[in-house]
Amino acid sequence: DVTLHQPSGTVASYRLLAAPCVNVSHNLPSGTTITVDVTAFNAAGLSATLGTTLTVDLSPPVPPSEFFYATPSGDGGSDSMLPVVAQASDTTFSAEWEPFLEPESGPVATQACLGTGPDTCDIRSAAIAEASRILWRGLPAFNTSAVWLRLTACNQASLCTTWRPATPLLIDQEPPEVNLTIEGPVQCPSLAYRCDTVWLDGAHPVTAHVSLADTGSALQHCVWGIGGRAGADNVQRFAPVPGAAGALRHTGTLTAAQPLPEAMPLYITVRCQDLVARTTTRAVPVAVVSMAPGAAEAVVRLSRAAALSPLPATEVTWSGFDVFAPALVEYLVAVGRQPGHADLMTWTAVGNRTDYVLTNLTLPAAPVWVSVKAQYPSLHASTSSCRLLIDSSPPIPGTVQRLTLPPLTPRCLGNMSAMELQWFGFEDTVSFIASYDVAVGPAGESATPEWQSVGRRTYASLEPRQREPGEYRVLVRATDMAGNQAQSTLDLVVDGSEPQMPAVAVYGPTRTSTIASLTDVRAEWGPASDEECAVVNYAVAIGNGPDSVTVLPYTSVGLATHAQLGNLTLRQGQSYILTLVALNGAGLSGRATARFLVDTTAPLPGVVYLQSYTTGGACQAPNGPA
């Protein structure tokens, strides 16, 4: 039996039900509470009763009345802080709300869903029970400009409500964009100057144009000021940029409240912060000047210190004029006999450039002056000059020699030798020697030399490309500062053959190849011959074989054709070889050898037999009478 009743009476009653369930139809209003009693009977007529209370709930949960996004630390939404509408993190999400209202059959169970669109759930979905707060960390990177939250709350009657905040949470990972331009000249005078300073001629109020944007969230606030360095406001204090706060984009004009100080570097700074506290600062340097250009630190440079006439292309560069206003200066160039004069070339305007090329000027052979004038639009000007020497006379030639070690001949060298050269005596009475060039080639050849520059050195190590024996000529060319040249030569012989060696002999007392001394040897030879480079030295050595020095190391004997060698240590009955080396002036050598025997013992005594004798003219037989 099943009975549904209220304090006011029975709502419905069912008897003798065989199934353990019953569908009840009623017209009770939502919120009505009823009591259900169920009595079960067995076959013996015994019974048991169980009762419960039900609430009629016909309405889904009511969405929250308040909702706010929070920072990952849990801040946001309080009366003391601005509401959170954007954040910089793309892996964290936090939000809080008033609980869903469910007076009939609460509490509710809530499912939270976070996605990259209003109807997506591609970031995270989780059941949060009765909680009214989310703090999720370590989420997959959003890769989007906004994320959407969806809450689905269901009551105990299985009635559900799906609700979304009115706006998504903006994901802002970019700082604000700040563009700042100043009215004034910004052209580059030359590559020597950077174009990061706006130069103003006169102390007039400065006007700045700003273009601000933050598409990720919005601009929270922007300020601007003027100071002696970027980010400073010691000249004009920071003040809000009108109309920028809360805007996604803003353009406007800023005007200085008073004239700016002159002749000092200034910076106009604009600083903006967006809703996620990202900050961008832009500073533009400004310099205000109204005096004449100064030349105290001006420097004029020429690409050459001396030149010929007519003048070849000569580059003129300058710097240091009025460091406070290079963009306002107009430059003029002239040439004269005195600094600042224009009697050889009149003043020529070159605009705002800091370089000029002089060419094809006929100038006297004397010092002249190239002058540069820096001039403001007010015609206030200053001048700086640089001396240029006009030189028409060539240098005085010098002497070239090859460095060798004695006894080699400087004008001879071997076919595989590198040449060590030096030179001296080159002079220039007007300017000075600027550089030297060296070349080497066959003597008498008319081909253009292959010059090798050695700068201002007066020596060089030269490796000849042609190594065949023959006569060669070394050229050394001196060039002065004006480009005048003079050269000197050195004739050389490349010797490709060794000296032709004579026969060498070692003599004893009887002028044979056997000597009777253990300490002294005498050797003789004829002159060695060499057609290219003469022999400059002989050397001898003694040992057990050719080139052996076991008894006597190589010993120079100059150009002598004999040698008396003493204080030797020779062995009785031993054969030795004397080696003669002839060295020519190119360092090439020839060799000849002579073998000799050492014998210091006398012959042993022998036996003398009398074969016959005569006396008185008559021949007598042996053992006969006298």
ZIJODA-V395341 format. One line per field, one symbol per residue. ss: DSSP state (~ for helix, > for strand, _ for the rest). psi: psi as a letter, one per 40 degrees, with the letter a starting at -180 (. if undefined). burial: 1 if it has 16 or more other C-alpha atoms within 10 Angstrom, else 0. A space follows every 10 residues. Layout:
ss: ???
psi: ???
burial: ???
//
This chain:
ss: _>>>>>__>> >>>>______ __________ __>>>>>>>> >_____>>>> >>>>>_____ _>____>>>_ __________ ___>_>>___ __>>>>>___ >_______>> >>>>>_____ ___>>>>>>_ __>>>>____ _____>>>>> >>>>_____> >>>>____>> >_____>>>> >>__>_____ ______>>>> >_____>>>> >>>_____>> >>>>>>>___ _____>>>>> ________>> >>>>>_____ ____>>>>>> >>>>____>> >>>>>>>>>_ ________>> >>___>>___ ___>>>>>>_ _____~~~_> >>>>>>____ ____>>>>>> >___>>>>__ ______>>>> >>>>>_____ >>>>>>>>>> _____>__>> >>________ _>>>____>> >>>>__>___ __>>>>>>>> >>________ _>>>>___>> >>_______> >>>>>>>>>> ____>>>>>> >>>>>____> ___>>>>___ ___>>_____ >>>>>___>_ ____>>>>>> >>>_______ _>>>>>>>__ _>>>>_____ ____>>>>>> >>>>____>> >>>>>>>>__ __________ ___>>__>>_ ______
psi: hhhhiideah dihhifhdif ihhhhifiih ehhihhhhhh iadeeiiihh iihihhhehi ihiidhiiii ideeiieide iiiheiidif eihhiiiiih hgddfiiihh hhhhieidfi fedihihebe ifihghifii hdfieiihhh hhhhaeefhi hhiiidiihh hheiiihhhh ihhiheihdi eeiifehhhh gigiihhihi hiigedcihd ihiiihaeih eifedhihii hhedheidih iahhhieiii iifihihhhh hihaeeehih hhhhiihhie iiiiedeihh iieidiiihi hihhhhiiie hgedgdeehh iiiihieihe ifedhihhhe aeifiihhif hhiigihihh ihhhhideeh iiiiihhhhh hehiihiahh ihhihieihd eiiieeiihh iiiiehihed bihdiiiiii ihheheihig ihhebeifii hhhhdheiia hihhhhhhhi deeiiiiiih hihhheiiih iiiiihiade fiehifieeh ihiiiihiih ddhiheiiii ihaeiheifd dhihhhebei fihhhifigi iheiiihhhh hhhieeeiii iiihiiihhe iiiiiahhhh diiiheeihi iieii.
burial: 0111100000 1000000000 0000000000 0011110001 0000000000 0000111011 1110001111 1100011000 0011111111 0111111011 1101111111 1111110100 1010000000 1011000000 0100111111 1111111001 1101100111 1111111111 1101011110 0000101111 1010010101 0111111111 1111111111 1110110100 1001111111 0001010001 0110111111 1111111111 1111111111 1111100111 1101011110 1101011111 1111111111 1111111111 1101101010 0111110100 0011000111 1111110000 1111111111 1111111101 1111000111 1111110010 1110011101 1111111111 1100000000 0000000111 0101001010 1111111111 1111111111 1111111111 1101111100 0011111100 1111101111 0111111111 1110111110 1101110000 0110100001 0000111111 1111111111 1111111110 0000000000 0000000000 000000
//
